[in-house]
């Protein structure tokens, strides 16, 4: 297969925004169209979502875990170049006592041949994120398994 020309920074930002919207909405056919077949997704930490997920099958496994966790996220901003996109993200944890904790993080996405090829999730305060995610999962009746 011939390599596609590099996409511009605005095109890459739009690609990642579309992929994250499809991811959040569970639109798998759109997601797999926007993500490389040999994608690698790195999720750090010591929690139910941690690990390295490879290919569409791995990405679908990760998406299933994220949907089981039921953790809402939003994209605050994107910045892009001709090879990478950084998405600034916010996850919202709601505790049983009513407290809300908003966690900031980012996704660093490498774009190649017009598709997202690799993603690194970076969490601010990783240990706090791991603890809050474990607490969030424990509150759910269905939970999620690693």
N, C-alpha and C positions, 0 to 999 in steps of 0.2 A: 504494500500500500504506500502510495506517495504521501509524504508529510504535507499537511496543509500549511499555508502561510500563517505566520503569527497573527493573532487577532489583536486588535487595539485594546488599550486599557478600558475604554467604555464598553466595548463588546464583551470583554472578559467579566466586567462587573455585572453586566446584564445577564450573562450566562450563569454566574454564581447566584445572583438573586433569584433567577428562575428555578435553579436547582434547589435552593433552600425553600422556596415556596412550595415546590412539588414535594419535597421531603416532609415539610410540616403538614401538608394536606394529604399525604399518603397517596399521591398520584404516581404510582410505580412506573407506568409506561413512560410518562414524561421524564421521570427521574433517570431511568436507565438510558433514555435517549441523550441526556445531557451529561452523563457520567461515563467515563471510559470503561470499557469492559474489563480492563485489568487495573481498575482503581485500587489504591491502598488508602484506608482510612485509619488514622492513628488516634485512639482515645486514651488519654493518660489516666493515671491515678490507680487507686485500689478500690474500685466500686463495681457495680453490676454492669456498667457500660465500658469498663476499661478493656483495652485489647487492641490488636491490629486486625482489621477486617480487610480481606482481599477479594477483588472481583465483585461482580454484581451479586453473587450469592452471599458473600460476606457483608456487603452493604445492606442487603435485604435482612440478614440476621440482625445487624445493628439497628436498622429501622424498626424491626419487630420489638427489640428490647426497649427502644426509646418510646414506642407507642404503649408498651406495657407499663412503663414508668409513669407515663402521662404528665410529663414535665413540660409546661408551656415555655416556649422561648420566642424571642423576637430578635430581628436584625436591627441594630441601631444605626449602623453606617457601614459602608463599603469603601475601600480604597484599592486601586488596581494599577497594575503595570501590564506590559505585554506578555508576561509569563506567570504572574501571581495575583491573587486577590486576597485581601484580608477583610474578613467580615467581623465586625464588633457585635457581640451577642450579649443578650441578657436572659437568664433563666430566672423564673420566679418560684420560690418555695413558700408554701403557706403551711404554717404549723397549726396543730390542733388548738393552741391557745390564742389563735388569731394573728400572731406575729407573722410578718411577711419579710422574707429575706430575698433580696435581689442579688444575684451573682453575675458578675461580669466575666466574660472570657472572649476568646476570638477563635476563628477558624482561619488557618492559613491554607489557601488552596492553590495548588499548582495546576495551570492550564496547559494542555498540549493538544495539538491537532483539533482545536475547537471544542474540547470536552474537558471536564474536571478530571484530572489524572491522579491527584494525591491530595489528601487533606490531613492537616495536623490540628487537632483541637488543643487549645491552650487555656487552662482555667486559672483565673486569679485565685489565690489562696486554695491550692489543690486539696489540702487536708480538710479544710472547712467544707469544700464542695463534696468531698467523699462522705463526710459525716452527715451533711444535710441530705444528700441523695439517699443514704442508708435509712435515715429517719423518714424521709418521704415515702420510700418503698415499704417500710414497716407499717405505715398508716394505711396502705392500700390492701384491701381484702385479697386481691389476686396476686400481689407481689410481683417479683420478677426474679428469675434465677440466672446466675452467671453461667 
